[in-house]
Amino acid sequence: MTRPVPLSRRQLLLAGTLGLGGFSLPQLFEIQASLGGQLQGRAKNAIFVFLNGGPSQLDTFDMKPSAPEGIRGPYKPIATAVAGTQICEKLPRLARLTNKFSILRSAKHHLTAHNSSAAYALSGHSPGTDADISPGAMDHPTYGSVVSRLCPTDSAMPSFVLTPRLLFDMGFPTPSAGGGWLGRDYDPFPVARNRMMARAPEWDGRLPVPAALTLPDDVSRSRLADRSQLLAGLNRDFPAADKYRRIRTLDHHRSQALELLLSAGSREAFDVSAEPAEYHERYGRFEMGQAMLLARRLIESGVRFVTANAVSNPKNTRLSPFQIWDTHFDHFRLYNDNLLPEFDQAFSALITDLDERGLLDETLVFAMGEMGRTPKINDAQDGGRDHWGRAYCVLWAGAGVHAGGVFGATDRQAGDVVDMPASPDDIAATIYEAFGIPHETVLPDFTGRPRHITDGRPIAALLS
């Protein structure tokens, strides 16, 4: 395994890119008082499995076998552990676990582009139109940022981790993937794409400890701590004016980075190579499996919220070194060879592993993309399905969420929702309520302006 490249001394002192959450104890008491006391939700942690690109509802969890040939696709539905519930034959492991999770078949929104739809799905706030895709300081924060603002971890671990590092459409940063109007303090700790995420044939299923958590050979932990104290003394007298906000944020990030660097346990939590070989095999020795294995490992180590970007890295993709769920062509080949078998193995392993470790009761797990796919199969090579926000599926498990249910419904072609429509706003409200965070909560942005964390309503059937 290649040794990670360590940070330079300057980088160690100016480590302002980690973006970890946290706030003062008086602020915490103030917010908790406004909410009527301590938060009482079942969820203590969460894993958001983001199916970047948007999977097809028709070829996964909302099959329409009676639809015409150009719509239903080649896959057959199969029976599951829950009588009357059927899902795609390409998901046999998940079929045996449907009593552990619920399917929402009625998610919907009005957008069609990746970044605008992702911004909506990642935050529960609509950016307005597909043209509103540029990330900025006043984006709505993503779920992990809000959770880490209100329920920060009490360990040396970051409250919010994103793995792999970027959620994007064709290389551009996605709006609402970080702290947004809460401030950069609540951006996620990013696990960069590395050898685990590459198509390199020599990849052995091991994930190196991030270089950001590796000290130079000639810098000891005690020496680093001494330098940190010296820098803190120099920064202590910066005024509170807004023009110094970036400097204070940088100092906060540096402090959090140093806390991670000085904690052996925190560094080890990111070292997936410490997992027994059987777990690498169980989750799958591919990017999607290893990202979910890392997510479980981080939750077990004290991280509050993990967003795991569940994409594939097939050697035969024509798009890029990795394959998101955006299958305008080669749809059924990629679903057959990579996307469906990898998701089936990795997500079923995650649910089972959390359950066996006693973590599922307190860990909310949900999986969704930013959209669904068109009912009509296009004429591209091997067929394809295009963008479709009007109907898609969300999987829910753990933390008191109803298990074994199917909620909502679409029409005969899975093109439009006909029962229990749920917008991303409602999904956001459900996530927050699972944590015991009232969905009506208002928080100040970094300018002091009050903002609603969501304008949706919880999906009551899921929380019953």
C-alpha positions as CSV (number, residue, x, y, z in Angstrom):
1,M,0.0,0.0,0.0
2,T,1.4,3.4,-1.0
3,R,2.2,5.6,2.0
4,P,0.0,8.8,2.0
5,V,1.9,12.0,1.2
6,P,2.2,14.0,4.5
7,L,1.3,17.6,4.9
8,S,3.9,20.3,5.1
9,R,4.5,22.3,8.2
10,R,2.8,25.3,6.6
11,Q,-0.2,23.1,5.6
12,L,-0.5,21.8,9.1
13,L,-0.7,25.4,10.5
14,L,-3.0,26.6,7.8
15,A,-5.3,23.5,7.5
16,G,-8.4,25.4,6.6
17,T,-10.0,23.0,4.2
18,L,-11.3,20.4,6.6
19,G,-14.6,22.2,7.4
20,L,-15.6,20.4,10.6
21,G,-18.7,21.3,12.6
22,G,-19.0,22.7,16.1
23,F,-20.2,25.7,18.1
24,S,-20.0,27.1,21.6
25,L,-21.7,25.6,24.6
26,P,-23.8,28.8,25.2
27,Q,-25.1,28.6,21.7
28,L,-26.0,25.0,22.1
29,F,-27.9,25.7,25.3
30,E,-29.7,28.6,23.6
31,I,-30.8,26.5,20.7
32,Q,-31.8,23.5,22.9
33,A,-33.9,25.9,25.1
34,S,-35.6,27.2,22.0
35,L,-36.5,23.7,21.1
36,G,-37.9,23.0,24.5
37,G,-35.0,21.0,25.9
38,Q,-32.8,18.1,24.9
39,L,-33.3,16.6,21.5
40,Q,-35.2,13.3,21.8
41,G,-35.1,11.6,18.4
42,R,-34.3,7.9,17.9
43,A,-31.5,8.7,15.5
44,K,-28.2,9.5,17.1
45,N,-26.3,9.1,13.8
46,A,-27.1,8.9,10.1
47,I,-25.7,7.5,6.8
48,F,-27.0,9.2,3.6
49,V,-26.2,6.9,0.7
50,F,-26.3,9.3,-2.3
51,L,-27.0,7.6,-5.6
52,N,-25.4,10.3,-7.6
53,G,-26.9,10.7,-11.1
54,G,-30.4,9.3,-10.3
55,P,-31.3,5.6,-10.5
56,S,-34.3,4.3,-12.4
57,Q,-37.3,3.7,-10.3
58,L,-38.6,1.2,-12.9
59,D,-35.5,-0.9,-12.8
60,T,-35.1,-1.0,-9.0
61,F,-37.9,-0.5,-6.5
62,D,-41.0,0.5,-8.5
63,M,-41.3,-2.0,-11.3
64,K,-44.2,-1.9,-13.7
65,P,-44.2,-5.4,-15.4
66,S,-47.5,-4.7,-17.1
67,A,-46.2,-1.5,-18.8
68,P,-45.4,-1.6,-22.6
69,E,-42.1,-3.1,-23.7
70,G,-40.4,0.2,-24.3
71,I,-41.1,1.3,-20.7
72,R,-40.9,-1.7,-18.4
73,G,-37.4,-2.9,-19.5
74,P,-36.0,-6.4,-19.5
75,Y,-36.0,-7.1,-15.7
76,K,-38.5,-9.1,-13.8
77,P,-39.9,-8.4,-10.3
78,I,-39.2,-10.9,-7.6
79,A,-40.8,-11.7,-4.3
80,T,-39.2,-10.3,-1.1
81,A,-39.2,-11.0,2.6
82,V,-42.4,-8.9,2.9
83,A,-45.5,-10.5,1.4
84,G,-46.8,-8.5,-1.5
85,T,-43.7,-6.4,-2.0
86,Q,-41.7,-7.0,-5.1
87,I,-38.4,-5.4,-6.3
88,C,-36.0,-6.0,-9.2
89,E,-34.6,-9.5,-9.8
90,K,-31.1,-7.9,-9.9
91,L,-31.4,-7.0,-6.2
92,P,-31.7,-10.5,-4.6
93,R,-29.8,-9.6,-1.4
94,L,-32.0,-6.6,-0.7
95,A,-35.1,-8.7,-1.5
96,R,-34.2,-10.8,1.5
97,L,-33.9,-7.7,3.7
98,T,-37.1,-5.8,2.9
99,N,-38.3,-6.4,6.4
100,K,-35.4,-4.2,7.6
101,F,-36.2,-1.1,5.4
102,S,-39.1,0.7,3.8
103,I,-39.5,2.0,0.3
104,L,-40.9,5.4,-0.5
105,R,-42.1,5.3,-4.1
106,S,-43.5,8.8,-4.4
107,A,-40.6,11.3,-4.1
108,K,-40.9,14.0,-6.7
109,H,-39.8,17.5,-7.7
110,H,-40.0,19.9,-10.7
111,L,-36.3,20.0,-11.7
112,T,-34.4,18.1,-14.4
113,A,-30.7,19.1,-14.3
114,H,-28.3,17.3,-12.1
115,N,-26.8,20.1,-10.0
116,S,-30.1,21.9,-9.4
117,S,-31.8,18.6,-8.5
118,A,-28.9,17.5,-6.3
119,A,-29.0,20.8,-4.5
120,Y,-32.7,20.2,-3.8
121,A,-32.2,16.5,-2.8
122,L,-29.1,17.3,-0.6
123,S,-30.8,20.2,1.4
124,G,-34.6,19.9,1.1
125,H,-34.7,23.5,-0.3
126,S,-35.4,24.1,-4.0
127,P,-32.9,26.3,-5.8
128,G,-35.8,27.5,-7.9
129,T,-34.9,26.6,-11.4
130,D,-32.5,24.4,-13.2
131,A,-30.4,27.5,-14.1
132,D,-29.7,28.1,-10.4
133,I,-26.7,25.8,-10.2
134,S,-23.7,27.9,-9.0
135,P,-22.6,27.0,-5.5
136,G,-22.2,30.0,-3.1
137,A,-22.0,31.0,0.5
138,M,-25.8,31.4,0.8
139,D,-26.7,28.0,-0.4
140,H,-29.0,26.0,1.9
141,P,-27.0,23.7,4.1
142,T,-27.1,19.9,3.6
143,Y,-28.5,17.6,6.2
144,G,-25.2,16.7,7.8
145,S,-24.3,20.3,8.3
146,V,-27.6,21.1,10.1
147,V,-27.3,17.9,12.2
148,S,-23.7,18.8,13.1
149,R,-24.8,22.3,14.0
150,L,-27.4,21.1,16.4
151,C,-26.1,17.7,17.5
152,P,-22.3,17.9,17.3
153,T,-20.3,14.8,18.2
154,D,-18.7,14.8,21.7
155,S,-15.6,13.0,20.4
156,A,-12.5,14.0,18.6
157,M,-14.1,12.8,15.4
158,P,-15.6,15.2,12.9
159,S,-19.4,15.5,13.2
160,F,-19.9,15.3,9.4
161,V,-17.9,13.3,6.8
162,L,-18.4,13.2,3.0
163,T,-16.9,10.3,1.1
164,P,-15.7,10.4,-1.6
165,R,-14.9,14.1,-1.5
166,L,-16.9,15.6,-4.4
167,L,-20.6,15.4,-5.3
168,F,-20.7,16.8,-8.8
169,D,-22.0,16.9,-12.3
170,M,-19.2,16.7,-14.9
171,G,-16.6,18.0,-12.4
172,F,-18.4,21.1,-11.0
173,P,-19.0,21.4,-7.2
174,T,-22.6,20.8,-6.3
175,P,-24.6,23.5,-4.5
176,S,-25.9,22.6,-1.0
177,A,-23.3,19.9,-0.4
178,G,-21.9,21.8,2.6
179,G,-22.6,24.3,5.3
180,G,-24.0,27.0,3.0
181,W,-25.6,29.8,5.0
182,L,-24.6,28.1,8.3
183,G,-21.0,28.9,7.4
184,R,-18.0,27.0,6.3
185,D,-17.5,25.7,9.9
186,Y,-20.2,23.2,9.0
187,D,-18.8,21.9,5.8
188,P,-18.1,18.1,5.8
189,F,-14.7,16.6,6.4
190,P,-13.9,15.4,2.9
191,V,-12.3,12.0,2.2
192,A,-10.7,12.5,-1.2
193,R,-10.9,10.1,-4.1
194,N,-7.7,8.0,-4.0
195,R,-6.4,4.6,-5.1
196,M,-9.6,3.0,-3.7
197,M,-11.6,5.2,-6.1
198,A,-9.5,4.5,-9.2
199,R,-9.8,1.9,-11.9
200,A,-6.2,0.8,-11.3
201,P,-6.2,-3.0,-11.5
202,E,-3.7,-3.2,-8.6
203,W,-6.1,-1.8,-6.1
204,D,-6.2,-4.3,-3.2
205,G,-9.4,-3.1,-1.5
206,R,-7.5,-1.0,1.1
207,L,-8.2,2.6,1.8
208,P,-5.1,4.6,3.0
209,V,-5.5,7.0,5.9
210,P,-6.2,10.4,4.4
211,A,-3.0,12.3,3.9
212,A,-4.5,15.2,5.8
213,L,-4.3,13.0,8.9
214,T,-0.7,12.0,8.4
215,L,2.2,13.9,10.2
216,P,5.6,14.6,8.5
217,D,8.2,12.2,9.7
218,D,10.1,15.0,11.5
219,V,7.1,16.5,13.3
220,S,6.1,14.8,16.6
221,R,2.6,15.2,18.1
222,S,4.1,17.2,21.1
223,R,5.9,19.5,18.7
224,L,2.8,20.1,16.7
225,A,0.8,20.8,19.9
226,D,3.4,23.4,20.9
227,R,3.2,25.1,17.5
228,S,-0.6,25.1,17.8
229,Q,-0.5,26.9,21.1
230,L,1.9,29.5,19.7
231,L,-0.4,30.2,16.7
232,A,-3.4,30.4,18.9
233,G,-1.7,33.1,21.0
234,L,-1.0,35.1,17.9
235,N,-4.6,34.9,16.7
236,R,-6.3,35.5,20.0
237,D,-6.7,39.2,19.6
238,F,-8.3,39.3,16.2
239,P,-11.4,41.6,16.3
240,A,-14.9,40.3,15.9
241,A,-15.7,42.4,12.8
242,D,-17.2,40.5,9.8
243,K,-14.1,41.2,7.6
244,Y,-12.2,38.9,10.0
245,R,-14.8,36.1,9.7
246,R,-12.7,34.1,7.2
247,I,-9.7,34.3,9.5
248,R,-11.7,33.0,12.5
249,T,-13.2,30.2,10.3
250,L,-9.7,29.3,9.2
251,D,-8.6,29.2,12.8
252,H,-11.6,27.0,13.7
253,H,-10.7,24.5,10.9
254,R,-7.1,24.4,11.9
255,S,-8.0,23.7,15.5
256,Q,-10.3,20.8,14.4
257,A,-7.6,19.5,12.1
258,L,-5.1,19.5,14.9
259,E,-7.5,17.7,17.1
260,L,-7.8,14.9,14.5
261,L,-4.0,14.8,14.0
262,L,-3.3,14.5,17.7
263,S,-5.9,11.7,18.2
264,A,-4.7,8.2,17.2
265,G,-8.2,6.8,17.5
266,S,-9.5,9.4,15.0
267,R,-6.9,8.7,12.5
268,E,-7.4,4.9,12.8
269,A,-11.2,5.3,12.1
270,F,-10.4,6.3,8.6
271,D,-8.1,3.3,8.0
272,V,-10.3,0.8,6.3
273,S,-7.3,-1.5,5.8
274,A,-7.7,-2.4,9.5
275,E,-11.0,-4.2,8.7
276,P,-10.8,-8.0,8.4
277,A,-10.7,-9.3,4.9
278,E,-14.2,-10.9,5.4
279,Y,-15.7,-7.4,5.7
280,H,-14.0,-6.2,2.5
281,E,-15.5,-9.2,0.7
282,R,-18.8,-8.8,2.4
283,Y,-19.3,-5.1,1.3
284,G,-17.5,-5.8,-2.0
285,R,-14.0,-4.9,-3.2
286,F,-15.2,-2.0,-5.4
287,E,-15.7,1.7,-4.7
288,M,-19.3,1.6,-3.7
289,G,-18.7,-1.2,-1.2
290,Q,-15.7,0.3,0.4
291,A,-17.4,3.7,0.7
292,M,-20.2,2.1,2.7
293,L,-17.8,0.1,4.8
294,L,-16.0,3.3,5.6
295,A,-19.3,4.9,6.5
296,R,-20.1,2.1,9.0
297,R,-16.6,2.4,10.4
298,L,-16.9,6.2,10.9
299,I,-20.3,5.9,12.6
300,E,-19.0,3.3,14.9
301,S,-16.1,5.6,15.8
302,G,-18.3,8.6,16.7
303,V,-19.0,10.5,13.5
304,R,-22.6,11.9,13.6
305,F,-23.4,12.0,9.9
306,V,-21.8,10.4,6.9
307,T,-22.8,11.2,3.3
308,A,-21.5,8.3,1.1
309,N,-21.4,8.9,-2.6
310,A,-22.4,5.5,-4.0
311,V,-21.0,5.3,-7.5
312,S,-19.2,2.6,-9.5
313,N,-15.8,2.3,-11.1
314,P,-16.2,-0.1,-14.0
315,K,-13.3,-0.6,-16.4
316,N,-15.6,-0.5,-19.4
317,T,-17.4,2.8,-18.8
318,R,-17.3,5.3,-21.7
319,L,-17.9,8.3,-19.5
320,S,-15.1,8.7,-17.0
321,P,-12.9,6.8,-14.5
322,F,-16.1,6.2,-12.5
323,Q,-19.8,5.7,-13.3
324,I,-22.6,7.6,-11.7
325,W,-26.2,6.5,-12.0
326,D,-26.7,8.9,-15.0
327,T,-27.3,6.3,-17.7
328,H,-28.4,8.0,-20.9
329,F,-26.8,5.1,-22.8
330,D,-25.4,1.7,-21.9
331,H,-28.2,1.7,-19.3
332,F,-28.9,-2.0,-19.0
333,R,-25.3,-3.1,-19.5
334,L,-24.1,-0.9,-16.6
335,Y,-27.0,-2.0,-14.5
336,N,-26.3,-5.6,-15.2
337,D,-22.5,-5.5,-14.8
338,N,-22.0,-2.9,-12.1
339,L,-24.5,-0.6,-10.6
340,L,-27.2,-3.0,-9.5
341,P,-25.0,-5.9,-8.2
342,E,-22.7,-3.5,-6.5
343,F,-25.5,-1.6,-4.8
344,D,-27.3,-4.8,-3.9
345,Q,-24.2,-6.2,-2.2
346,A,-22.9,-3.0,-0.5
347,F,-26.2,-1.6,0.8
348,S,-27.4,-5.0,2.1
349,A,-24.1,-5.5,3.8
350,L,-24.4,-2.0,5.4
351,I,-27.9,-2.7,6.8
352,T,-27.0,-6.2,8.0
353,D,-23.7,-5.1,9.5
354,L,-25.3,-2.2,11.4
355,D,-28.0,-4.5,12.6
356,E,-25.6,-7.1,13.9
357,R,-23.5,-4.5,15.7
358,G,-26.5,-3.1,17.5
359,L,-26.2,0.2,15.6
360,L,-29.2,0.1,13.3
361,D,-31.6,1.1,16.1
362,E,-29.8,4.4,16.5
363,T,-28.6,5.0,13.0
364,L,-30.8,6.5,10.3
365,V,-29.9,5.1,6.9
366,F,-31.5,6.5,3.7
367,A,-30.6,6.1,0.1
368,M,-31.7,8.2,-2.8
369,G,-30.5,10.0,-5.9
370,E,-31.3,13.5,-7.0
371,M,-34.0,12.3,-9.4
372,G,-35.4,9.2,-11.2
373,R,-35.3,8.3,-14.9
374,T,-37.7,8.6,-17.7
375,P,-40.3,5.8,-18.2
376,K,-39.6,5.6,-21.9
377,I,-36.3,3.9,-22.9
378,N,-34.5,6.0,-25.4
379,D,-32.8,4.8,-28.6
380,A,-29.2,5.1,-27.5
381,Q,-26.7,2.2,-27.5
382,D,-28.0,-0.5,-25.2
383,G,-30.9,1.8,-24.4
384,G,-30.9,4.6,-21.9
385,R,-33.2,6.5,-19.6
386,D,-33.0,10.3,-19.2
387,H,-33.5,12.7,-16.4
388,W,-36.9,12.5,-14.6
389,G,-37.7,14.4,-11.3
390,R,-41.4,13.7,-11.4
391,A,-41.1,10.2,-9.6
392,Y,-38.3,8.4,-7.8
393,C,-37.7,6.1,-4.9
394,V,-36.1,6.6,-1.5
395,L,-35.0,3.7,0.9
396,W,-35.3,4.2,4.7
397,A,-34.0,2.1,7.5
398,G,-33.0,2.2,11.2
399,A,-33.6,4.7,14.1
400,G,-37.2,4.0,14.6
401,V,-38.2,4.4,11.0
402,H,-41.0,2.0,10.0
403,A,-39.6,-1.2,8.5
404,G,-41.1,-3.4,5.9
405,G,-43.4,-0.8,4.4
406,V,-44.0,0.6,0.9
407,F,-45.3,4.1,0.9
408,G,-46.7,6.2,-1.9
409,A,-47.5,5.1,-5.5
410,T,-47.0,6.1,-9.1
411,D,-49.1,5.6,-12.2
412,R,-48.9,2.6,-14.5
413,Q,-45.6,3.8,-16.1
414,A,-43.9,5.1,-12.9
415,G,-44.0,8.5,-14.5
416,D,-46.1,10.5,-12.1
417,V,-46.9,10.2,-8.4
418,V,-50.6,9.4,-7.7
419,D,-50.5,8.8,-3.9
420,M,-48.6,10.4,-1.0
421,P,-46.4,12.8,-2.9
422,A,-43.2,13.7,-1.1
423,S,-41.0,16.6,-2.1
424,P,-37.3,16.9,-1.0
425,D,-38.7,19.4,1.6
426,D,-40.8,16.6,3.2
427,I,-37.8,14.2,3.1
428,A,-35.7,16.8,4.9
429,A,-38.4,17.3,7.5
430,T,-38.5,13.5,8.0
431,I,-34.8,13.3,8.5
432,Y,-34.7,16.1,11.1
433,E,-37.7,14.7,13.0
434,A,-35.9,11.3,13.2
435,F,-33.1,13.1,15.0
436,G,-35.6,14.9,17.3
437,I,-35.0,18.2,15.6
438,P,-38.4,19.8,15.0
439,H,-38.8,20.5,11.4
440,E,-40.0,24.1,12.2
441,T,-36.6,24.9,13.6
442,V,-35.2,28.3,12.7
443,L,-31.4,29.0,12.8
444,P,-29.5,32.1,12.2
445,D,-27.3,32.2,9.1
446,F,-23.7,33.6,9.4
447,T,-25.1,37.1,8.9
448,G,-27.6,36.7,11.8
449,R,-30.7,36.4,9.5
450,P,-33.2,33.7,10.7
451,R,-33.7,30.8,8.3
452,H,-35.9,27.7,8.3
453,I,-34.1,24.4,8.1
454,T,-36.9,23.1,5.9
455,D,-40.3,24.2,4.7
456,G,-41.6,20.6,4.4
457,R,-43.7,18.4,6.6
458,P,-42.5,15.0,7.9
459,I,-43.8,11.8,6.2
460,A,-45.7,10.6,9.2
461,A,-46.2,7.0,8.0
462,L,-42.4,6.5,8.0
463,L,-42.0,7.7,11.6
464,S,-44.9,5.8,13.1
